[in-house]
Amino acid sequence: MDLNKEIINAVKSNKAIIGTKESINLMKNKKCKLVIFAQNTPINVKEELESISKITNIPIKMFKGNNKELGILCKKPFNISVIAIKG
């Protein structure tokens, strides 16, 4: 499935959790099926997501756009670096 469509569907169905801390907590508790981060997400956050992904086997994908574009796609008036999609 197209990543943009998956994000839009998750937002519409209230399955998208926005925020780095919230997404990391969901990953650690294995309560999400996918985590998406913007291209300009800080390197330390990317490394933490990759580390948790290896442990939990939850896939992470990079959104081909910056955090402003991810915020626009999610129809939010703010930048979004990381979102988690609940299963």
N, C-alpha and C positions, 0 to 999 in steps of 0.2 A: 504494500500500500504506500502511496505517496505520503511522505512525512508531513507536509503541510496539511493535507486532508485529515491525517490522523490527529494532528494538533487541534484543528478546527472541530472535529467530531468530539474529541475529549472535552474541549471547553464547553461545547453546546450541551453535552450530557453530564456536566459537572464532575467529570472524572479527572480533570487536570488540576494538579496541586502546584501552585506557583510559589517559588522561592527556593533559595539554595538550602537553607537550614531544614525547611519542611521536606524537601525532596530527599536530602541525605537521611533524615530520620525515617522516612518511608522505606528507603533502600535498606537501611540497617535492620528494619523490622520485617523486611520482605513483603511489604504491602503495596507494591507497585509492579507493573509489568514492563515499564520502559521509562528511561530518564532522557530528557533532551536538553542540550545546553547550546547557547549561542556561540558563534565563532569568537567573539571577543570576551568570553568568560575568562576571568583571571586564571593563570596557569596553575596556581595552588588548588583552586576549586576543581579544575579538570583532573588534576592528579588524584585528588581525594575521591572524586566520582569513579575514576578508573580503578583505584584500589578497592573500593567497596564493591564495584561491579565484579571484580575477579573473585571476591569472597562469596558474594550472593548469587552470582550468575544472572543478574538483572542487566539486560543490555542498555548501553548508553549510545546515543546518536548525537551528532553535531548538526545543528540547524544551520543551513547555508545562508546566514545573515547575521547581523549584529543584534545586541539585546534590545535596541529600539525597534527593529523590524519584528522581532519575536513578540514584543509587547503589542505592536499594531496587529499582528496576526491573531493574537489572543483577545483583541478588542479591549485592551486595557490602556489607560492614559499614563502608563509608566513603563519604564524599561524592565524587561524580564531576562535574566541570565539563565535560569534553570527551571524546568517544569518536570514534574513526575506524572505519569499517567497510571491511575489505579486500574487494577485488573478486573 
